[in-house]
Amino acid sequence: MAIELNHTIVHADDKAVSAQFLADIFGLEAPIAFGPFLVVKTENGVSLDFINSGGDPVKSRHFAFLVSDAEFDQIFARIKERGLTYWADPMGNVENQINTHFGGRGFYFRGPEGHWYEAITKPYEMG
């Protein structure tokens, strides 16, 4: 059996707000309740399982999503419709621009809990 990422837990100040935000921006199915989690499933079976932080400060994390060109256009349109700031780089220095790494397109944006989300159309090729 090949090793695959199955799920990751995402801490949030308000799991309902953060899970719905992610599902809405990426055009995914509505979050599903599972125990203390709200689960957002991606098309390749990996899920992001949102949980309330319980008052603890949420430490910012980074989540990157590989999307098609058509999906990128839809996601980017949703970002712009909401008037959200986006960046071409993970440090947040190049505001309201996209990047063209590896012949694709990509950008970063922040969720309501402060996590960095990234949409890219080409996987990063290292080496």
Sine and cosine of phi, psi and omega as CSV:
sin_phi,cos_phi,sin_psi,cos_psi,sin_omega,cos_omega
0.00,0.00,0.72,-0.69,0.07,-1.00
-0.97,0.25,0.56,-0.83,0.03,-1.00
-0.99,0.14,0.78,-0.62,0.00,-1.00
-0.72,-0.69,0.53,-0.85,0.14,-0.99
-0.95,0.31,0.76,-0.64,-0.03,-1.00
-0.98,-0.20,-0.74,0.67,0.01,-1.00
-0.35,-0.94,0.27,-0.96,0.13,-0.99
-0.64,-0.77,0.51,-0.86,0.01,-1.00
-1.00,-0.07,0.74,-0.67,-0.03,-1.00
-0.89,-0.46,0.90,-0.43,0.02,-1.00
-0.99,0.17,0.63,-0.77,-0.03,-1.00
-0.54,-0.84,0.43,-0.90,0.11,-0.99
-0.92,0.40,-0.63,0.78,0.03,-1.00
-0.66,-0.75,0.98,-0.18,-0.09,-1.00
-0.85,0.53,-0.58,0.81,-0.03,-1.00
-0.91,0.41,-0.70,0.71,0.01,-1.00
-0.91,0.42,-0.74,0.68,-0.06,-1.00
-0.93,0.37,-0.68,0.73,0.00,-1.00
-0.91,0.42,-0.68,0.73,0.01,-1.00
-0.92,0.39,-0.63,0.78,0.05,-1.00
-0.84,0.55,-0.77,0.64,-0.02,-1.00
-0.88,0.47,-0.73,0.69,0.01,-1.00
-0.87,0.49,-0.68,0.73,-0.01,-1.00
-0.90,0.43,-0.75,0.66,-0.06,-1.00
-0.89,0.46,-0.68,0.74,-0.06,-1.00
-1.00,0.00,-0.02,1.00,0.02,-1.00
0.93,0.37,0.59,0.81,-0.01,-1.00
-0.99,-0.12,0.22,-0.98,0.05,-1.00
-0.87,0.50,0.43,-0.90,0.03,-1.00
-0.85,0.52,0.53,-0.85,0.03,-1.00
-0.86,0.51,0.53,-0.85,0.00,-1.00
-0.91,-0.41,0.74,-0.68,0.04,-1.00
-0.96,0.28,0.72,-0.70,0.09,-1.00
-0.56,-0.83,0.97,-0.24,-0.08,-1.00
0.85,0.53,-0.76,-0.65,-0.01,-1.00
-0.99,0.12,0.09,1.00,-0.11,-0.99
-0.96,-0.26,0.40,-0.92,0.29,-0.96
-0.90,-0.43,0.88,-0.47,-0.17,-0.98
-0.98,-0.19,0.79,-0.61,0.11,-0.99
-0.93,-0.37,0.89,-0.46,-0.04,-1.00
-0.99,-0.12,0.66,-0.76,0.10,-0.99
-1.00,-0.09,0.20,-0.98,-0.07,-1.00
-0.91,0.42,-0.39,0.92,0.00,-1.00
-1.00,-0.07,0.23,0.97,0.11,-0.99
1.00,0.00,-0.13,0.99,0.05,-1.00
-0.98,0.19,0.65,-0.76,0.03,-1.00
-0.85,-0.52,0.49,-0.87,0.15,-0.99
-0.96,-0.29,0.89,-0.45,-0.11,-0.99
-0.97,-0.23,0.98,-0.21,-0.07,-1.00
-0.99,0.16,0.68,-0.74,0.03,-1.00
-0.66,-0.75,0.57,-0.82,0.05,-1.00
-0.92,0.38,0.61,-0.79,-0.05,-1.00
-0.97,0.24,-0.17,0.98,0.04,-1.00
0.94,0.34,0.44,0.90,0.00,-1.00
1.00,-0.04,-0.24,0.97,0.06,-1.00
-0.95,0.31,0.56,-0.83,0.05,-1.00
-0.87,0.49,0.66,-0.75,0.02,-1.00
-1.00,0.08,0.85,-0.53,0.05,-1.00
-1.00,0.09,0.79,-0.61,-0.06,-1.00
-0.89,0.46,0.71,-0.70,0.05,-1.00
-0.82,-0.57,0.13,-0.99,-0.02,-1.00
-0.83,-0.55,0.73,-0.68,0.02,-1.00
-0.74,-0.67,0.86,-0.52,-0.03,-1.00
-0.95,-0.32,0.65,-0.76,-0.03,-1.00
-0.82,-0.57,0.81,-0.58,0.08,-1.00
-1.00,0.06,0.84,-0.54,-0.08,-1.00
-0.76,-0.65,0.34,-0.94,0.08,-1.00
-0.96,0.27,0.20,-0.98,0.05,-1.00
-0.88,0.48,-0.66,0.75,0.01,-1.00
-0.90,0.43,-0.68,0.73,0.04,-1.00
-0.89,0.45,-0.65,0.76,0.03,-1.00
-0.83,0.56,-0.75,0.66,-0.02,-1.00
-0.86,0.52,-0.67,0.75,0.00,-1.00
-0.92,0.39,-0.71,0.71,0.01,-1.00
-0.89,0.46,-0.72,0.69,-0.01,-1.00
-0.88,0.47,-0.64,0.77,0.05,-1.00
-0.88,0.47,-0.65,0.76,0.01,-1.00
-0.90,0.43,-0.64,0.77,0.04,-1.00
-0.88,0.48,-0.74,0.67,-0.03,-1.00
-0.93,0.38,-0.63,0.78,0.03,-1.00
-0.86,0.51,-0.60,0.80,-0.01,-1.00
-0.99,0.12,-0.10,0.99,-0.01,-1.00
0.94,0.35,0.46,0.89,-0.02,-1.00
-0.99,0.16,0.56,-0.83,0.09,-1.00
-0.97,0.23,0.60,-0.80,0.07,-1.00
-0.67,-0.74,0.30,-0.95,-0.09,-1.00
-0.69,-0.73,0.44,-0.90,0.06,-1.00
-1.00,0.07,-0.20,0.98,-0.10,-0.99
-0.71,-0.71,0.41,-0.91,-0.05,-1.00
-0.97,0.26,-0.18,0.98,0.04,-1.00
-1.00,0.01,-0.16,0.99,0.01,-1.00
0.96,0.27,0.52,0.86,0.00,-1.00
-1.00,-0.05,-0.51,0.86,-0.08,-1.00
-0.95,-0.30,1.00,0.01,-0.15,-0.99
-0.99,0.15,0.60,-0.80,0.07,-1.00
0.82,0.57,0.64,0.77,0.13,-0.99
-0.67,-0.75,0.39,-0.92,0.10,-0.99
-0.96,-0.28,0.22,-0.98,0.09,-1.00
-0.94,-0.33,0.20,-0.98,0.00,-1.00
-0.77,-0.64,0.67,0.74,-0.01,-1.00
-0.88,0.47,0.69,-0.73,0.09,-1.00
0.84,0.54,0.49,0.87,0.03,-1.00
0.98,0.20,0.16,0.99,0.02,-1.00
-0.93,-0.38,-0.30,-0.95,0.08,-1.00
-0.78,-0.63,0.52,-0.85,0.02,-1.00
-0.35,-0.94,0.36,-0.93,0.11,-0.99
-0.34,-0.94,0.27,-0.96,-0.01,-1.00
-0.87,-0.49,0.52,-0.85,0.11,-0.99
-0.49,-0.87,0.30,-0.96,-0.04,-1.00
-0.96,-0.28,0.60,-0.80,0.09,-1.00
-1.00,0.08,0.13,-0.99,-0.03,-1.00
-0.89,0.46,-0.38,0.93,0.00,-1.00
-1.00,-0.05,-0.06,1.00,0.05,-1.00
0.99,-0.17,-0.05,1.00,0.04,-1.00
-0.93,0.36,0.48,-0.87,0.08,-1.00
-1.00,-0.06,0.82,-0.58,0.08,-1.00
-0.93,-0.37,0.57,-0.82,-0.05,-1.00
-0.74,-0.67,0.69,-0.72,0.12,-0.99
-0.89,-0.45,0.81,-0.59,0.00,-1.00
-0.73,-0.68,0.51,-0.86,0.01,-1.00
-0.98,-0.20,-0.20,0.98,0.06,-1.00
-0.73,-0.68,0.70,-0.72,0.05,-1.00
-0.92,0.39,0.50,-0.87,0.05,-1.00
-0.95,0.32,0.77,-0.63,-0.01,-1.00
-0.97,-0.23,0.94,-0.33,-0.02,-1.00
-0.98,-0.20,0.52,-0.85,0.11,-0.99
0.99,-0.14,0.00,0.00,0.00,0.00
